[in-house]
Amino acid sequence: MSVSTSLSVIVRRAVQLLSFSVIIYILWVTRYPLRGFINPALYFQLDPLVMAATAVAERVLLAGLAVAAVTLLAAFVFGRAACGWLCPLGAVMDGAAAAKGFIFRRKSKEQGPGRARNVKYAILGGIFLLALSGIQAAWLFDPITIFVRAFSFIIHPFLNNTVDAGFASLLQATGFPPFLENMYNWLKDSVLSIASPVFPHVAVIFALFAGIVGLALVERRFWCRYVCPLGAFLAVPARFSPFSRKISCGGSCSVCKDVCRMGAIKQDASYTKEECILCMDCTASCSKKSTVFSFWRENTAVYVAGNNKGTISRKQFFLTAGGSLLALSGIRFGRNLRAAAASSARVIRPPAALPEKEFVERCIRCGNCMKVCLTNGLQPAIFESGWDGIWTPKLDPRIGYCEYQCTLCGQVCPTGAIAPVSQEVKMRTKIGLAEIQQDACIPWASGDECIVCEEHCPVSSKAIKLVEHKNSAGKIVKIPYVDSSLCVGCSICEFKCPARPRRGIKVNPL
């Protein structure tokens, strides 16, 4: 039976395509006004790696842990099926490998289990050791967040802008026919974003994503085999799964070994259970139909748990843990050195965000809040809040402001780093305090009229007020001042201020 006609492979591909389509839909509609029927926070809560590492780092029981436990339970029952059937990054790697095979019309023989696979277990151990010290580092290697960042900040804006520009050009070229205008209006209302968010250093995100996909062209599922800590985390319960592979042949043909995309099958046709992602290629390629997956134990099973050379040994575990602890002590020392600098390099966080230390520990850098921000004002921090605050969201008033009545960022945060609040609470939540820069403010510095900041202040009783003032030339002008008891730090005043290069008003973090 060929791979293309195998029912098991067809089902797996259908589920993989469906799950990939669902995550694309979730990410596509994660934008103002958030009309999707699935909250994007739920998808990240299904990720046990980021949920567990975040809970350990902050010493808190997250609500999402219950959802993440479902994924771990599924791994115990079915093995690492989530890696082969549901992971979006895995789907992209499979697609890239399939395209390579289609173009070159040849298949490479896969290597069996090897010790290099232990790297992912070392990375997993390092993530949790860092979490024990209060550093949440899962977001660096988690495949879900890697894929989401790449799609949300590179692929989605590119597709959105391409379609938008294409329709605009088509409308102009055809004289704006009504049916095309109606189609374009429908796309703008239901599919296309009002404006694609723009973020700095997306080249780094693209390089990481392209590197992972590129390695899959060299060796299929390279990332999953050697690097992915989520796969390593799921491998722990998967090892004890009752759902396993059985064979009734002697393993002499080695066809199943050659087609295994994870290289989990050994020379004698037995396999390392925790490396298997249930892609079903081995069952489809077996001409003798001697390979099956089932919950029932049979005498024909070749899998031997004690003979898995690809599994991390006790000695390797303690060596990895010891090295990680040495590295951890250096990291902690460096973190203490930067504590004073971080306190003076504060940033404006989203409304209802946790206190800075807890916020940095709980934020998984999924980018949901930045993508859904109506004004594009939420931007990824680099080193403004310390090295461990990289990619956490900050409000940049030069790019956008915090919409006074918007609460979307709290609605899409999967860990509660940004709390969901009502509109009434949001409008009273202070995130910063505006300050007039008298040497740059137009009325203060030049004596010319300007009431832009007061006009745009959304607070009903106006946190920025105007008073008449006689300047040195004897001219009466209205000058602004900030009522600190009313200002919430939304930053629209700084964003709208016409003074350049310095703004006449600046919002400082609390």
N, C-alpha and C positions, 0 to 999 in steps of 0.2 A: 504493500500500500504506500503510495507516495505521500509526501508531507502535505501537498496541496489538497489531497482528497481525504485526509484524515479528519474524522468528525471531532476528535478531541482538540486538534490544532485549530480547526475552524471555529469551534466554540471559544477557545482561548483568544483567538484573534478578534472575534466579535466582541467579547467582554473587554479586551484591551482597547479596542477602538471606541467602545461606548464609554468606558471610564475616562479615556483621554478627552473625548468630546465633552463630557460633563465638566471636567476641570477647566477646559477652555471656556466653556459657557460661564462657569462661576467667575473666572478671572475677567472675562470680557464685560460682564455686567457689574463688576465691582467698580462702579463709578457713580457719580451723581446722576440721578437721584436714588440709586440703589434699588432697582426694581426687580432684581432677580429673586426667584423663589427659594434659593439656597444661600444661606449666609456663608460667605467665604471663611469665616472663623471656624466653621465645622470641619472643613477639609484639613486644616492644620491640627485641629484637636484629634483627628484620627492618626496623627503622626506620634507614635510613642516616644521617639527619641527626643524631640524638642520639648514635649510635654514633661517627660521624666527629668531631663537635664535642667529645665527651667525650675521645676518644683524643688529639685535638690539644691540648686544654686541659691534659691531664695528661702528655702526651708518652709515651704507652704504647700498645702494641698489645693491644687488647682481643680476647678470644676471640669476642665477638659481631660483630666486623668481617667475619669470613668469612661469617656469615649475612647481614649487611647488604649484602655484595657481590652476593648473589643478587638482591636487589631492584634494585640498580643495573644488573646484567646484564639483568634482565627489562625494565627501562626502555629499554635500548639496543636490545633485540630488538623489543619491542612498543610502545614509547613510554610515555606516562603512563597506561597502563591501570590501574595500581594506584590512581591517584587516582579513576578513574571506576568501578572494579569492586570495590575492596577497602577503601578508606578508610572507617572507621566515621563520622567526622565528615562526610565527603562524603555518605554515605548519609542521615544525619539532615537535611542541607541539602536533598538531593533530595526527601526525604519532605515536608519543610515546603513546598517550592515546589510539589510535586504537590498537596498539600492546599489550598494557596492557589488553584491553577488549578481544582481541583474545586469549591471553594466559589463562586468568582467567575465561573467558566465562561468565562474569557477568557485569552488568551495574549499576553504582551507580546513585542514584537520586540526581539531581542537586539542589542546594540551590537557592532561589529567590534573587532578588536585596536586597542589604543591605548597611549600612552606611560605611562599610570598603572599598567600592569602591571609596569613596571620597579621599583616599590616593593618587590615581593617579592624581587627580586634584590639590592636594597640591604640589605634585612633579612638575607638569606642572607649577604652579604658582611660585614655587621656582626657576625653570630654567629661567623663564623670568625676575624675580627679579634680579637674578644674572647677566643675560644678560644686564639689565639696568645699572648695576655697572661696566660693561665691562668684565665680566667673562663668558666665553662660556662653559657651563656645560652640554649641551644637549647630548653630546657624551657619557656621563656616563650611560644614561638610554635609549637612542634611540635604538629600537629593530633592525633596519637595520644595524647600525654600530656594534652592539653586534654580530649579526649573521656573518657579513662580517669578523670581526676580528677573530672569532672562525674558520671560514672556511679557510680563507686565511693563517693563521699562525699556524693552528693545523691540520685541516682535510686535506686540500690540500697537504701540505708537506708529511703527513703520507701516503696518497694514492699514491702520486707521487713516493715516495721512495719505497713503497711496490711493486708497479707494475714494477718499474725499476729493483729492486733487484730480483723480481720473474723471469723476462725475462732473466736477466743475468745468473741466476742459471739454467734456462731451456735450454738456449743456450749451456752452458757448459756440461750439462748432456746429451744432444742429439747430440753433436758433431758439432754444428753450421750449421744446415741445411740451405740452401739458403732462403727458404720461410719464416723461422722464423727470419732470419737476416733482410730480407726485411721488415717484419712486425715490427720488433723492430726499424729499422731505420725510418719507417714511424711514429711510435709512438713518437720517439725522436724529429722528425721534426715538428709534428703537434699537439701532445697531451701532451707529457711529458715536463716538464721544463728542461732546461739545468742543473740547479742545484736548489734544493729547498732552499729558504731563511731560515735562522736560526735566531731566536730572543730570547732574554732573557725573563724571567718571563711569559712565555706562560701558566704556571700553573694557574696563576691568571685568565687569560682569559678563560681557560678551566673550572675552578671552577665556574665562573659566568654563563657560558653557560650551564654547567651540572646542576647547581642549578635551573636555569629557567626551563629546561626540566624536572628535577626531581619533581619540584612542580606541573607540569602539570599532573604527575602521581597521585598526591594526590588529586588535584582538577583541572579539565580540564580548560585550558586557565587561570590558576591562575595569571600569569604575566599580561595578557590582562585585567583581571577583576580588579586587585587591584593596579598594579604598573605602567603599560605602559603609559608614558606621551604622546607618539604619538597617542595612542588610545584616550586619554582624549582630545587631540587637535582636532582630527577628530570628536569627539563626539559633539563638539560645533555646527558645521554646520549640522551634522547628525540629530540633534534634530528637525531641521526645514525641513527635507527632505519630499517631497510630496510622496515618495515611502515608503509605510508603510504596516504593517501587519493587516489584518482583519480576524475576526473569526465570524462564524455564529452559534456556539454551546454555551452552557451555561458554558463551562469550568469545567464541573464536573469530567471528567476523569483524568485530570491533566497529561496526557501522554506527551503533548508538554512541560510542565514545567519540567518534569523529564529528558527529552532528551536534553534540551537547554544547549549547551556547555558553554555559557556565563552566565547562570543563570539569563537571562534577563526577563523571563516570571514569572508573579506573580501567586498567588494561584487561582485567579479568571480567569486566562488565558489571562489577559491583559499583556502588556509588557512595558519595559522601552526602548524607541526607540533608545536612544543614546548608550545603552549597546548592542544592537543587531548587530551582524557582518554578518547577512544574510547567515548563514550556510545552511539554508533551512531544517534543521533536523525536525523542527516542522511541516512543510508541508508534509514531507515524512512519519512521524510517525502517522499522523492523519488518522485514519481508516474511519472517517466520511467525509473526504475531505472538512472540514469546515474551514481550515486555508489557506489563500492566501496572497500573496504580490502583491500590485498593486499601480498605481498612482491615481486610482479613489477612491473617497470617497463613502462609503456605510454606510447605517444605521446600519449594523451589526458590525461596528468597535467597539472594546472594549477599545482601547487605550485612556487614559485620561491624557493629558499633565500635569494637575495640581496635579496629584496624584502620582508623581514619587518620592518615598522616597529614591530611590537610587541616586538622583541627589543632588549635593552639594547645600546647602541652602545659603541665604545671610549672615546669622550669621556665618556659617562655613567658608564662603569665607573670611570675614573680620578677623576672628580669625586666619585663615591660613596666610593671608597677613601680619597681625601684627607680628605673630611669625617669619615669613620669614624675615621681615624687621629687627627684633632684631638679628636674625642670620646673616643677611647680614652685619649689622654694625660691628659685630665681625670679619667677613671675611675680610671686607675692612681694618680694623685695622691691622689684621695679614698680609694682602697684602702689606700695607705700610711698615711694619717692615722688610719684606724680600726684599724690592726693592733694597737696597744697595748691599745685598749679591748676588742677581740675576745678577746684572751688572758685578760682578767679576767672575761669574760662567757661562760664555757664552759658547755657543756651535756653531759648524759649521752647518749652515742651508743649505738646498738644493739651487741650483742656481736659481736666480730670485725670491727667497722668499721675502715676504714683510718684512719691518722692524720688529724687534723682538716683540714689543708690539702688533702691528697689526697682525702679524703672529700667535701669540698664541691665539688671539681672533678669528681669522677667521678659523684656522685649526680645522676640525671636527674629527680628529683622525680616519679617515676611513681606513688608512693603505695602500691606493692605491699606493702612492709614494714609500713606503718601499717594497711593494710586486713586483713592476715593476722594481726596481733598479737592474741593470744588475750584479753588483758586491756584492750585499747584504750589501753595505756600509751604507745605510740609516737604522738607528736603532731607536727604540723608546727611547726617553729620560725618565728618571725617575725624579730626583730632580735637575739635572744639571742646568736647566734654571728656577728653582723655582717650587713650588708645582702646580701652574696653568699651567705649561708647560709639565705636565705628558703626556706621549705617543705622544708628538709631534715629528716629525722626526728630527734626527740629523745625521751628517756624522761621523762615527767612523772609522778613518783610520787604526785602528788595525784589522778591519774586512774586509773592502773594501774601495774603492776610488770612486770618481765621474768620470765616463767615460767621456773623454774630448768631444766627439762628440754626446753624448746621451742627448736627451731632453724629455724623456718619463715622468718624474715625473711631469713636468708642463702640459703635455697633459692629464693626468688622474686626476688632482686635481679638485674637483667639485666646490670649492668656490673661486678659484683664490688666495689662500694663497701662492701657487707657480704659478707664471705666466707662461703661455705658450710662449716660445720664439723660434726663429729660431736657427738653428745650428750655424750660424755665430755669432749671439748675445751671445749664450751660451758660445762659446769658448772665448769670451772676458769678461765674467761675473766673477767677483772676489767673492769668498766665504771665502777665508782665505789667509794667507801668511805663507810660509814656513820659518823656522828658523833653521840654523845649530846648533846642540848641540855638541860643540867642544870637550867636555869631553867624549862623546860617539861615535862620528863619527870616523870610522876606520882610514882614512888618517890623521885626525887631532890628534887623541889620540894615535895611535900606529905607525903611519908612513907607514902603509901598503897600497898597492894600492886598491882602490875601487871606481868605477865610476857608481855604480848602479843607484843612484838618477839622475845623468845627463843623463844616457842612457834611462831611462824610462820617463823623462820629455816630455810630449806631445806637448808643445809649440814649434812651428816651429823654432824659433830663440833661444830656450832653456832658460828657466827661471833659471835653475841651470847651472852655468858655472864652468869650471875647470881652475885653474891656477897652474903653477908649483911653488913649494915651497920647500926650503931647511930646513929640520927639524934639531933638535938639534944634531942628529947623523951625519949630513952632507949629508943625503940622499935626492935626489930630488924626490918628490912625487907630484902628482896632487891632489890638495885639492879643494873641492866644495865651492861655495858661491852662494847666492840667489840674483838674480836681481829682486828687489821688484816691479819694473815697469812692469815686464812681468809675474810674478807669479800670477796665478788665484786661487791657493789654492786647486787644485783638489785632492791632498793628495796621489797620486800614489807613490810619492817619499817616504813618510813615510811608506806606506803599503809595498813597495818592499825593504826597507832598511834591510840589513842582520844583523845589529847590535842588540844584545840582552844582557840583558833584556831591556835596554833603547834603543830606536831608535836614530840613529845619526842625524836625521832630524825630526822636529816636525812642524806640520801645526797648526797655531793659528787662531782662528776666528777673523774676522775683528771687 
